[in-house]
Amino acid sequence: MTTATEAQNFTFQAEIKQLLHLLSHSLYQSREIAIRELVSNASDALDKMRYVALTEEAYREPGTLEIVIDPREAEGELIIRDNGIGMTHDELVTNLGTIAHSGSGEFLKTLSGDARKEADLSLIGQFGVGFYSAFMVADRVQVRTRSYRGETGWLWESDGTGSFTVSPVEDPLPRGTEIVLHLKQDSKELATPGRIKEIIRRYSSFVPYPIRLVSGEVLNDQKAIWVEPKNQVTEEQYTRFYQHLTHHTEETPLWHLHLSVDSPIQFHAVLYSPPTNLERFGFARLEHGVNLCARRILVQSDCRELLPDYLRFLRGLVDSEDLPLNVSRETLQDNTVIRRIRTSLVKGVLDRLDQLAKDQPDVFKTFFAQFGLMLKEGAVVDSMNRERIARLLRFASSLSEDPEARVSLEDYVGRMPDDQKRIYYLGGPDLASMKKSPNLEIFRRRGLEVLYLTEPIDEFVMNALGSYGGKTLTSIDSDDLELSASGKDEKAVVAGESAESKGAESGFSRVLDLFREAVGHRVREVRESKRLTDSPCCLVNSEGGFSTQMQRLMKLANKDFPEPARILEINPSSPLVRRLCRLSANSQHDAFIKQCGLQLWSNAMILDGVTPDPEDLVARVQGFMDEAAEKRSPLILA
């Protein structure tokens, strides 16, 4: 090696002294990232050597470029070496001792006074201070290096306390750099092959050069398929990569998306849809599952910034050459870049789903059954992409008896009569109860399609969309339906309804008055129904108000949510109402008719999933039963 007299002593600049003090005393939340940084630096040195080999004839044959890791458990040492570009004497002094290349001064400016006292800061990355993270795990660091342009090797050495030495190495050194970490007592577990394998496979699996143990075992054998042309990657390779990312070795993704974007930001990405949504089975909310890489080095796992929450189910990897990072590589410095990547990813995912719905409807059906709820979430929160997401949504329909069948809004609009101005829907607690709604009667009679909203979020989706394809989305329990008679013979429908209206007894207006007195403030209005064909009554909502199901959801979320007064519509053609019309001619029956009005209102409330005052309800029904048993009911005597 060298003699003591040949060693040159240097003092770190003040900023680097601060940096070393911070790092050497850090309780760094993930000290293994120091290994990631040193491997990343080695990869950079290999990149530079590869560039030299391509541009300078004299170095055209660089040999096999690789990184070798030598864990020496007995000695408590860890060695990381590469055969990259190496460093000269002056480069060692400049790169590992002064502010010019490290950027530590700029880095320290980013920290507040309080932050400097914190011990869990990972102070590495873009500013070039990644090398100094070595002092988080080592109390002494040696760097042996020889530049590809020089014959002399050099030794850099420091204990991180404020100075370092540089001395020539007499024995021949191979080209490249070797870092020797004399590990601290609490970091000696890093000197075991098993721990090194775990760290490399987690953070550096896709470094484009072999990373091997000194024994020869290659640790990063997974091909970086995301930078390969799509036509050169097989389905088997895509599946293997998915299984590598998720650790689900027997699982096959539903679909994948491979993106390569050059402008405005350059990045590569491979995203996958898992086959199952665990949230549907009562598991906790899914965490984001897309990893962020820069030049094939993992900088943030499960990065939340890359995709909106409603796409949190996707798994995959994004790798960018243009990505600016802060020194920790874990907090992104330039959110503008990430926003651009995010915009491209969302567009790519929605394009892929459009294609899937068109070309592989069965696969899309399976996907929507698992993750449709999250797309609906997107329709509510993502105003920029709301129309695109709306095309992907699927709902149950009154035209299908299959409870599993779903239709798109585009399908609905395509089947609409020419004069139909609205898309009609109905929400409720379940499909069976919705199909029994009296509000459906006029739609069945006129052959008009109604969408069933089977998920609570569907109501919020309809409110967020407002319209689709120029057609207003309208709940069928709304006051203003603007119905057309198309779909069946219009004259026949109108004629039938007119005949029924004429059949109503002359006492109908008096029955309505008695009902109004009985129901009172419970409803905003009692009026004749133009929508019912069989049922005696129904409740509808005022124009512009929330649907019944939406009111119920709002009430569940906030018990103080005011319940808007609704409209009670009475069917004059109902046999029961016609009988009450005849009874109204005798004022002695007024009390009974009022009780019937209250009970009809209660029945309508129950059909809508709301139970009125149970004591009043039970007492009223009991009274009807007693009168019927004693044959004193006006309906029996009339």
Secondary structure per residue as TSV (DSSP state, phi and psi in degrees):
chain	resnum	aa	ss	phi	psi
A	1	M	-	360.0	-133.6
A	2	T	-	-119.0	164.4
A	3	T	-	-94.1	159.5
A	4	A	G	-60.6	-33.6
A	5	T	G	-69.8	-19.6
A	6	E	G	-85.7	-13.1
A	7	A	-	-76.8	138.6
A	8	Q	E	-105.2	134.7
A	9	N	E	-99.2	136.2
A	10	F	E	-131.2	151.7
A	11	T	E	-108.7	133.2
A	12	F	-	-63.3	146.4
A	13	Q	-	-63.6	158.7
A	14	A	H	-56.3	-41.1
A	15	E	H	-63.7	-38.5
A	16	I	H	-72.6	-31.8
A	17	K	H	-59.6	-43.7
A	18	Q	H	-60.2	-44.5
A	19	L	H	-62.0	-46.5
A	20	L	H	-64.3	-38.2
A	21	H	H	-62.2	-43.4
A	22	L	H	-60.1	-48.1
A	23	L	H	-71.8	-42.9
A	24	S	H	-68.4	-22.7
A	25	H	T	-104.7	13.1
A	26	S	-	-80.7	141.7
A	27	L	-	-93.8	41.5
A	28	Y	-	-36.1	122.7
A	29	Q	T	-61.3	-21.8
A	30	S	T	-146.5	80.6
A	31	R	T	-61.6	-21.9
A	32	E	T	-61.2	-20.7
A	33	I	H	-67.1	-19.5
A	34	A	H	-60.6	-38.8
A	35	I	H	-65.3	-41.9
A	36	R	H	-57.9	-41.7
A	37	E	H	-67.0	-41.3
A	38	L	H	-68.8	-36.9
A	39	V	H	-65.9	-39.1
A	40	S	H	-62.7	-42.7
A	41	N	H	-62.1	-40.6
A	42	A	H	-63.4	-39.9
A	43	S	H	-63.2	-39.6
A	44	D	H	-61.7	-41.1
A	45	A	H	-63.9	-36.4
A	46	L	H	-69.9	-37.9
A	47	D	H	-57.9	-44.0
A	48	K	H	-66.1	-38.4
A	49	M	H	-66.9	-37.4
A	50	R	H	-64.5	-38.5
A	51	Y	H	-65.7	-43.0
A	52	V	H	-59.3	-43.4
A	53	A	H	-62.9	-30.0
A	54	L	H	-82.3	-22.0
A	55	T	H	-112.7	-16.4
A	56	E	-	-121.8	119.2
A	57	E	G	-57.1	-37.9
A	58	A	G	-65.1	-20.6
A	59	Y	G	-117.7	30.2
A	60	R	S	-65.1	-23.3
A	61	E	-	-114.6	84.2
A	62	P	-	-79.6	-6.5
A	63	G	-	80.4	-173.7
A	64	T	-	-75.5	115.7
A	65	L	-	-80.7	127.3
A	66	E	-	-158.4	167.4
A	67	I	E	-119.6	131.3
A	68	V	E	-119.1	133.0
A	69	I	E	-116.6	129.0
A	70	D	E	-122.6	95.3
A	71	P	E	-83.1	125.4
A	72	R	E	-117.0	87.7
A	73	E	T	-62.6	-42.2
A	74	A	T	-62.7	-38.4
A	75	E	T	-87.8	-9.3
A	76	G	T	68.8	34.3
A	77	E	E	-122.0	152.8
A	78	L	E	-133.8	127.0
A	79	I	E	-116.0	131.5
A	80	I	E	-124.6	118.9
A	81	R	E	-128.8	150.7
A	82	D	E	-136.1	160.2
A	83	N	-	-111.3	48.9
A	84	G	S	-87.5	-144.9
A	85	I	S	-73.8	-23.6
A	86	G	-	70.3	-179.2
A	87	M	-	-138.0	147.2
A	88	T	-	-86.1	176.3
A	89	H	H	-56.0	-49.7
A	90	D	H	-67.2	-36.2
A	91	E	H	-65.7	-37.5
A	92	L	H	-59.9	-49.2
A	93	V	H	-63.0	-43.0
A	94	T	H	-72.1	-47.8
A	95	N	H	-74.1	-32.7
A	96	L	T	-113.8	21.6
A	97	G	T	-151.4	-17.0
A	98	T	S	-123.9	169.4
A	99	I	H	-78.4	-16.8
A	100	A	H	-55.7	-43.5
A	101	H	H	-106.4	-20.8
A	102	S	H	-77.2	-30.9
A	103	G	-	71.3	16.0
A	104	S	H	-64.2	-31.8
A	105	G	H	-61.6	-47.1
A	106	E	H	-61.9	-37.4
A	107	F	H	-63.7	-46.7
A	108	L	H	-64.4	-28.6
A	109	K	H	-65.1	-24.0
A	110	T	T	-77.5	-9.5
A	111	L	S	-99.7	137.6
A	112	S	-	-79.3	171.2
A	113	G	H	-59.1	-40.6
A	114	D	H	-68.9	-39.7
A	115	A	H	-63.2	-31.4
A	116	R	H	-66.3	-21.9
A	117	K	H	-87.0	-14.3
A	118	E	-	-72.1	147.4
A	119	A	S	-105.4	1.6
A	120	D	-	-109.4	18.9
A	121	L	-	-85.2	132.4
A	122	S	-	-97.1	97.9
A	123	L	-	-99.6	67.9
A	124	I	-	-144.3	169.6
A	125	G	S	125.9	-128.5
A	126	Q	T	-57.5	-31.5
A	127	F	T	-75.8	1.7
A	128	G	T	82.2	15.3
A	129	V	T	-98.6	11.6
A	130	G	G	-56.5	-35.9
A	131	F	G	-58.0	-38.5
A	132	Y	G	-69.7	-13.0
A	133	S	G	-62.8	-16.4
A	134	A	G	-56.7	-31.5
A	135	F	G	-77.5	-2.8
A	136	M	G	-76.9	-26.7
A	137	V	T	-115.3	-13.1
A	138	A	E	-126.1	143.2
A	139	D	E	-94.5	-6.2
A	140	R	E	-151.3	136.3
A	141	V	E	-128.2	133.0
A	142	Q	E	-118.8	140.6
A	143	V	E	-126.0	116.9
A	144	R	E	-107.2	129.4
A	145	T	E	-151.8	151.5
A	146	R	E	-139.6	127.6
A	147	S	-	-71.1	150.4
A	148	Y	T	-63.5	-18.1
A	149	R	T	-94.8	-10.2
A	150	G	-	-121.0	162.8
A	151	E	S	-100.7	-20.0
A	152	T	-	-89.8	134.6
A	153	G	E	-95.1	158.1
A	154	W	E	-133.5	148.8
A	155	L	E	-115.8	122.5
A	156	W	E	-106.7	135.8
A	157	E	E	-146.9	139.6
A	158	S	E	-160.4	151.1
A	159	D	-	-101.6	7.0
A	160	G	S	77.7	14.3
A	161	T	S	-95.8	-5.4
A	162	G	S	144.6	-10.6
A	163	S	E	-143.8	166.4
A	164	F	E	-148.2	161.1
A	165	T	E	-120.9	151.0
A	166	V	E	-131.3	127.9
A	167	S	E	-142.7	152.2
A	168	P	E	-72.9	152.3
A	169	V	E	-107.5	121.7
A	170	E	S	-73.6	-40.8
A	171	D	S	-70.3	143.5
A	172	P	-	-60.1	135.9
A	173	L	-	-112.0	141.8
A	174	P	-	-69.5	160.5
A	175	R	S	-61.4	142.0
A	176	G	E	120.6	-161.2
A	177	T	E	-136.3	139.1
A	178	E	E	-126.3	123.8
A	179	I	E	-108.1	125.4
A	180	V	E	-109.8	117.6
A	181	L	E	-101.1	116.7
A	182	H	E	-90.1	98.4
A	183	L	E	-69.5	145.2
A	184	K	-	-66.3	162.5
A	185	Q	G	-58.8	-40.4
A	186	D	G	-83.4	4.1
A	187	S	G	-120.7	8.9
A	188	K	G	-69.5	-14.6
A	189	E	G	-65.0	-17.0
A	190	L	G	-72.6	-10.8
A	191	A	G	-91.9	18.4
A	192	T	S	-108.4	139.2
A	193	P	H	-55.3	-39.4
A	194	G	H	-62.1	-41.6
A	195	R	H	-68.5	-40.5
A	196	I	H	-63.5	-42.4
A	197	K	H	-58.2	-45.2
A	198	E	H	-60.6	-45.1
A	199	I	H	-67.4	-45.7
A	200	I	H	-64.5	-42.3
A	201	R	H	-70.3	-25.1
A	202	R	H	-80.2	-44.7
A	203	Y	H	-105.0	-26.7
A	204	S	-	-131.5	27.9
A	205	S	T	-59.7	-27.2
A	206	F	T	-113.5	20.2
A	207	V	-	-58.3	134.4
A	208	P	S	-75.5	8.8
A	209	Y	S	-124.4	150.9
A	210	P	-	-60.7	134.5
A	211	I	E	-114.3	116.3
A	212	R	E	-131.4	154.6
A	213	L	E	-74.1	161.8
A	214	V	T	-61.9	-22.2
A	215	S	T	-71.2	-14.9
A	216	G	S	109.4	-12.3
A	217	E	-	-69.8	124.5
A	218	V	B	-83.9	131.0
A	219	L	S	-100.2	-16.5
A	220	N	-	-121.9	68.3
A	221	D	-	-90.2	2.1
A	222	Q	S	-80.0	124.8
A	223	K	-	-69.8	138.0
A	224	A	-	-79.9	79.9
A	225	I	G	-68.8	-21.8
A	226	W	G	-68.5	-22.3
A	227	V	G	-94.3	-1.5
A	228	E	S	-84.4	151.8
A	229	P	-	-59.4	140.6
A	230	K	G	-56.4	-38.0
A	231	N	G	-73.5	-3.2
A	232	Q	G	-107.4	4.2
A	233	V	S	-109.8	126.8
A	234	T	-	-86.2	162.1
A	235	E	H	-60.5	-35.8
A	236	E	H	-63.1	-40.1
A	237	Q	H	-67.0	-39.9
A	238	Y	H	-60.6	-44.2
A	239	T	H	-65.2	-42.0
A	240	R	H	-62.6	-38.7
A	241	F	H	-67.0	-40.7
A	242	Y	H	-60.0	-45.6
A	243	Q	H	-65.4	-33.5
A	244	H	H	-65.8	-42.1
A	245	L	H	-69.4	-40.9
A	246	T	H	-95.2	-13.5
A	247	H	-	64.4	19.4
A	248	H	-	-102.8	88.5
A	249	T	T	-71.8	-13.7
A	250	E	T	-108.2	4.0
A	251	E	-	-100.3	140.3
A	252	T	-	-113.6	130.0
A	253	P	-	-68.2	156.1
A	254	L	S	-69.2	-42.2
A	255	W	E	-159.7	164.3
A	256	H	E	-133.9	161.6
A	257	L	E	-133.4	124.4
A	258	H	E	-114.3	115.2
A	259	L	E	-117.6	138.8
A	260	S	E	-132.5	112.5
A	261	V	E	-118.5	133.1
A	262	D	-	-105.2	-22.0
A	263	S	S	-146.5	143.4
A	264	P	S	-77.9	-17.8
A	265	I	S	-119.6	135.2
A	266	Q	-	-85.2	126.0
A	267	F	E	-161.4	159.5
A	268	H	E	-120.0	148.7
A	269	A	E	-152.6	145.7
A	270	V	E	-130.2	121.1
A	271	L	E	-119.6	148.3
A	272	Y	E	-131.0	148.3
A	273	S	E	-102.5	119.9
A	274	P	-	-62.3	161.5
A	275	P	S	-78.8	-16.3
A	276	T	-	-136.4	140.1
A	277	N	-	-100.4	106.2
A	278	L	G	-67.7	-22.1
A	279	E	G	-61.1	-31.2
A	280	R	G	-67.8	-19.1
A	281	F	G	-101.7	16.1
A	282	G	T	89.6	5.3
A	283	F	-	-73.8	167.4
A	284	A	-	-64.3	163.8
A	285	R	-	-55.3	133.2
A	286	L	-	-63.8	142.7
A	287	E	-	-90.4	153.2
A	288	H	-	-59.1	142.4
A	289	G	E	-129.0	29.7
A	290	V	E	-111.2	125.1
A	291	N	E	-88.4	145.1
A	292	L	E	-108.7	127.5
A	293	C	E	-123.0	153.6
A	294	A	E	-126.8	117.5
A	295	R	T	54.2	42.9
A	296	R	T	72.4	11.2
A	297	I	E	-106.5	126.8
A	298	L	E	-64.9	125.5
A	299	V	E	-115.5	-20.7
A	300	Q	E	-158.0	119.4
A	301	S	S	-84.5	150.1
A	302	D	S	50.0	54.0
A	303	C	-	-73.7	116.9
A	304	R	T	-73.6	-23.8
A	305	E	T	-78.3	-15.7
A	306	L	S	-76.8	-28.9
A	307	L	S	-138.8	150.0
A	308	P	-	-67.5	163.0
A	309	D	G	-58.3	-33.7
A	310	Y	G	-72.4	-8.8
A	311	L	G	-109.3	22.6
A	312	R	T	-64.8	-17.5
A	313	F	T	-74.1	-17.3
A	314	L	-	-70.3	146.2
A	315	R	E	-120.5	150.4
A	316	G	E	158.2	-156.9
A	317	L	E	-150.3	140.2
A	318	V	E	-123.8	131.5
A	319	D	E	-129.9	125.5
A	320	S	E	-130.4	138.5
A	321	E	S	-80.3	-23.7
A	322	D	S	-94.3	2.7
A	323	L	-	-73.6	117.1
A	324	P	-	-84.2	132.6
A	325	L	B	-121.9	159.8
A	326	N	-	-85.1	-178.2
A	327	V	T	-65.6	-21.6
A	328	S	T	-86.5	-11.5
A	329	R	S	61.2	10.5
A	330	E	S	-120.8	-14.3
A	331	T	S	-119.9	122.3
A	332	L	B	-76.4	134.7
A	333	Q	S	-83.9	-38.4
A	334	D	-	-115.7	95.6
A	335	N	H	-66.1	-21.9
A	336	T	H	-60.5	-42.3
A	337	V	H	-63.2	-45.4
A	338	I	H	-64.1	-38.7
A	339	R	H	-61.8	-38.2
A	340	R	H	-68.2	-41.4
A	341	I	H	-62.7	-43.8
A	342	R	H	-60.4	-44.5
A	343	T	H	-59.5	-43.6
A	344	S	H	-65.7	-39.3
A	345	L	H	-65.3	-45.2
A	346	V	H	-61.9	-44.7
A	347	K	H	-59.9	-43.6
A	348	G	H	-63.0	-40.4
A	349	V	H	-65.7	-44.8
A	350	L	H	-67.1	-37.3
A	351	D	H	-60.9	-43.7
A	352	R	H	-63.4	-40.2
A	353	L	H	-69.4	-37.4
A	354	D	H	-57.5	-46.7
A	355	Q	H	-64.3	-41.3
A	356	L	H	-63.0	-43.8
A	357	A	H	-62.4	-34.6
A	358	K	H	-80.4	-45.6
A	359	D	H	-94.7	-28.4
A	360	Q	-	-134.3	68.8
A	361	P	H	-59.6	-32.0
A	362	D	H	-68.2	-40.2
A	363	V	H	-66.6	-41.1
A	364	F	H	-64.2	-38.6
A	365	K	H	-60.4	-43.3
A	366	T	H	-63.0	-44.1
A	367	F	H	-60.7	-46.3
A	368	F	H	-66.8	-34.4
A	369	A	H	-61.4	-31.8
A	370	Q	H	-87.4	-44.5
A	371	F	H	-120.3	7.2
A	372	G	H	-58.5	-33.8
A	373	L	H	-60.0	-36.3
A	374	M	H	-74.4	-33.8
A	375	L	H	-64.5	-38.7
A	376	K	H	-64.3	-36.7
A	377	E	H	-58.9	-40.9
A	378	G	H	-63.9	-38.5
A	379	A	H	-62.9	-28.3
A	380	V	H	-80.0	-42.6
A	381	V	H	-98.7	-22.1
A	382	D	-	-103.3	86.2
A	383	S	S	-64.5	-30.6
A	384	M	T	-66.5	-37.0
A	385	N	T	-109.6	15.4
A	386	R	H	-59.1	-45.1
A	387	E	H	-64.6	-39.2
A	388	R	H	-65.8	-43.1
A	389	I	H	-65.3	-36.8
A	390	A	H	-57.0	-34.9
A	391	R	H	-65.0	-23.9
A	392	L	H	-91.5	-10.6
A	393	L	-	-75.3	150.5
A	394	R	E	-134.1	142.5
A	395	F	E	-137.2	155.6
A	396	A	E	-68.8	154.1
A	397	S	E	-134.5	148.6
A	398	S	T	-68.5	-13.9
A	399	L	T	-81.3	-10.3
A	400	S	-	-118.6	136.4
A	401	E	-	-88.5	-10.7
A	402	D	-	-78.3	115.9
A	403	P	T	-65.5	-17.1
A	404	E	T	-93.2	-12.7
A	405	A	-	-71.2	143.2
A	406	R	-	-136.1	146.1
A	407	V	E	-124.3	157.0
A	408	S	E	-92.4	163.1
A	409	L	H	-63.3	-32.8
A	410	E	H	-65.0	-41.2
A	411	D	H	-59.4	-45.6
A	412	Y	H	-59.3	-51.5
A	413	V	H	-60.9	-36.7
A	414	G	H	-65.5	-24.0
A	415	R	H	-96.3	-6.5
A	416	M	S	-66.3	142.7
A	417	P	-	-61.0	154.8
A	418	D	T	-59.7	-33.7
A	419	D	T	-94.8	5.4
A	420	Q	-	-78.7	126.7
A	421	K	-	-102.5	-7.8
A	422	R	E	-133.5	156.6
A	423	I	E	-102.5	122.8
A	424	Y	E	-101.4	142.0
A	425	Y	E	-143.7	164.5
A	426	L	E	-141.8	129.1
A	427	G	E	-106.1	155.0
A	428	G	-	-173.6	175.2
A	429	P	S	-68.5	-28.7
A	430	D	S	-160.5	165.6
A	431	L	H	-64.6	-39.7
A	432	A	H	-62.7	-44.5
A	433	S	H	-70.4	-34.0
A	434	M	H	-63.9	-38.9
A	435	K	H	-66.6	-17.3
A	436	K	T	-93.9	0.0
A	437	S	-	-64.4	130.8
A	438	P	G	-64.6	-21.5
A	439	N	G	-65.3	-16.7
A	440	L	G	-79.2	-14.8
A	441	E	H	-58.7	-46.6
A	442	I	H	-67.8	-29.9
A	443	F	H	-72.0	-38.8
A	444	R	H	-64.6	-42.5
A	445	R	H	-64.0	-36.5
A	446	R	H	-94.8	1.9
A	447	G	T	69.3	31.6
A	448	L	-	-97.8	134.2
A	449	E	-	-75.0	140.9
A	450	V	-	-128.3	133.3
A	451	L	E	-86.3	135.6
A	452	Y	E	-97.1	126.0
A	453	L	E	-94.5	103.1
A	454	T	-	-93.4	-11.0
A	455	E	S	-114.3	142.2
A	456	P	H	-54.7	-34.9
A	457	I	H	-69.2	-18.2
A	458	D	H	-58.7	-36.9
A	459	E	H	-62.7	-41.1
A	460	F	H	-68.0	-34.1
A	461	V	H	-62.3	-47.4
A	462	M	H	-63.1	-39.2
A	463	N	H	-67.5	-36.5
A	464	A	H	-70.0	-40.6
A	465	L	H	-71.7	-47.7
A	466	G	-	76.4	-45.5
A	467	S	E	-155.7	167.3
A	468	Y	E	-149.6	129.4
A	469	G	T	59.9	30.1
A	470	G	T	80.3	4.1
A	471	K	E	-107.9	127.0
A	472	T	E	-69.9	134.5
A	473	L	E	-83.3	122.8
A	474	T	E	-133.9	129.3
A	475	S	E	-73.2	139.4
A	476	I	T	-74.0	-7.9
A	477	D	T	-95.9	18.9
A	478	S	B	-81.5	151.8
A	479	D	S	-61.2	-46.0
A	480	D	-	-106.2	105.3
A	481	L	-	-97.2	-27.3
A	482	E	-	53.6	54.7
A	483	L	-	-75.5	145.0
A	484	S	-	-106.5	165.2
A	485	A	-	-101.5	6.0
A	486	S	T	-65.2	157.3
A	487	G	T	106.7	-27.0
A	488	K	S	-137.3	177.3
A	489	D	-	-66.3	113.4
A	490	E	H	-60.3	-42.5
A	491	K	H	-63.3	-38.9
A	492	A	H	-66.5	-41.1
A	493	V	H	-63.3	-49.6
A	494	V	H	-62.6	-41.8
A	495	A	H	-62.7	-42.2
A	496	G	H	-62.6	-42.1
A	497	E	H	-67.4	-35.7
A	498	S	H	-66.4	-40.3
A	499	A	H	-62.3	-39.6
A	500	E	H	-67.4	-39.2
A	501	S	H	-62.8	-41.4
A	502	K	H	-66.3	-26.4
A	503	G	H	-74.7	-13.8
A	504	A	S	-65.8	140.5
A	505	E	-	-67.8	154.6
A	506	S	T	-64.8	-17.8
A	507	G	T	-84.2	8.3
A	508	F	H	-61.5	-41.0
A	509	S	H	-64.1	-34.8
A	510	R	H	-70.8	-36.5
A	511	V	H	-61.3	-43.1
A	512	L	H	-60.0	-40.9
A	513	D	H	-62.7	-43.4
A	514	L	H	-65.1	-39.6
A	515	F	H	-62.3	-41.3
A	516	R	H	-61.0	-41.9
A	517	E	H	-63.9	-39.8
A	518	A	H	-72.7	-45.3
A	519	V	H	-78.4	-35.5
A	520	G	G	58.9	-130.4
A	521	H	G	-73.3	-6.7
A	522	R	G	-64.3	-24.4
A	523	V	E	-131.6	160.7
A	524	R	E	-79.9	-30.2
A	525	E	E	-159.8	148.4
A	526	V	E	-118.1	124.0
A	527	R	E	-148.6	168.5
A	528	E	E	-69.1	141.0
A	529	S	-	-95.0	138.4
A	530	K	S	-106.4	3.3
A	531	R	S	-111.8	-20.3
A	532	L	-	-87.5	142.4
A	533	T	S	-119.4	-26.9
A	534	D	S	-126.2	-48.4
A	535	S	S	-68.7	150.8
A	536	P	S	-74.5	-25.9
A	537	C	E	-160.3	167.4
A	538	C	E	-159.0	163.4
A	539	L	E	-105.9	135.9
A	540	V	E	-128.4	162.0
A	541	N	B	-100.7	151.0
A	542	S	-	-63.9	151.4
A	543	E	T	-57.7	130.3
A	544	G	T	85.1	-3.9
A	545	G	S	-88.9	172.9
A	546	F	-	-69.2	151.1
A	547	S	-	-68.7	166.5
A	548	T	H	-60.0	-44.8
A	549	Q	H	-64.5	-39.4
A	550	M	H	-63.7	-40.6
A	551	Q	H	-61.2	-38.9
A	552	R	H	-65.3	-43.1
A	553	L	H	-64.6	-40.7
A	554	M	H	-64.8	-36.2
A	555	K	H	-67.5	-37.0
A	556	L	H	-66.6	-37.2
A	557	A	H	-75.0	-31.5
A	558	N	-	-144.8	106.1
A	559	K	T	-63.7	-17.8
A	560	D	T	-91.1	5.2
A	561	F	-	-62.3	124.1
A	562	P	-	-70.1	134.4
A	563	E	-	-88.0	112.7
A	564	P	-	-66.3	143.4
A	565	A	-	-66.3	136.8
A	566	R	E	-108.5	177.8
A	567	I	E	-107.8	130.3
A	568	L	E	-96.8	115.5
A	569	E	E	-101.1	135.5
A	570	I	E	-114.2	132.4
A	571	N	-	-87.8	109.6
A	572	P	T	-67.5	-17.0
A	573	S	T	-91.4	-4.6
A	574	S	S	-66.4	135.4
A	575	P	H	-53.4	-40.1
A	576	L	H	-64.7	-46.0
A	577	V	H	-65.8	-39.2
A	578	R	H	-61.9	-38.5
A	579	R	H	-65.6	-41.2
A	580	L	H	-65.5	-32.4
A	581	C	H	-61.5	-41.1
A	582	R	H	-68.8	-38.3
A	583	L	H	-66.8	-26.8
A	584	S	T	-66.3	-14.1
A	585	A	T	-65.6	-22.9
A	586	N	S	-110.4	117.3
A	587	S	G	-65.4	-15.5
A	588	Q	G	-64.7	-19.9
A	589	H	G	-93.4	4.5
A	590	D	H	-59.3	-43.5
A	591	A	H	-62.2	-40.7
A	592	F	H	-65.1	-43.6
A	593	I	H	-62.7	-37.7
A	594	K	H	-64.7	-40.5
A	595	Q	H	-62.6	-38.1
A	596	C	H	-63.6	-40.2
A	597	G	H	-61.0	-44.3
A	598	L	H	-62.4	-39.5
A	599	Q	H	-69.9	-37.4
A	600	L	H	-63.4	-40.2
A	601	W	H	-63.3	-42.7
A	602	S	H	-61.2	-43.3
A	603	N	H	-60.4	-42.1
A	604	A	H	-64.7	-38.8
A	605	M	H	-63.1	-43.5
A	606	I	H	-63.5	-41.5
A	607	L	H	-61.8	-28.5
A	608	D	T	-87.2	4.9
A	609	G	T	88.7	13.0
A	610	V	-	-119.1	129.4
A	611	T	-	-98.0	118.0
A	612	P	-	-72.0	-175.9
A	613	D	-	-49.2	111.0
A	614	P	H	-64.8	-33.8
A	615	E	H	-65.4	-46.9
A	616	D	H	-62.0	-42.7
A	617	L	H	-61.6	-48.1
A	618	V	H	-65.2	-42.2
A	619	A	H	-63.7	-39.6
A	620	R	H	-67.4	-45.2
A	621	V	H	-64.4	-39.7
A	622	Q	H	-61.6	-39.5
A	623	G	H	-63.4	-42.9
A	624	F	H	-60.6	-40.5
A	625	M	H	-68.0	-40.5
A	626	D	H	-62.5	-44.4
A	627	E	H	-64.4	-39.4
A	628	A	H	-66.9	-39.0
A	629	A	H	-66.5	-33.6
A	630	E	T	-93.9	5.8
A	631	K	T	57.2	36.5
A	632	R	-	-105.9	1.6
A	633	S	-	-67.6	133.9
A	634	P	H	-56.8	-29.8
A	635	L	H	-68.4	-29.4
A	636	I	H	-81.5	-37.6
A	637	L	H	-78.7	-23.8
A	638	A	-	-66.2	360.0
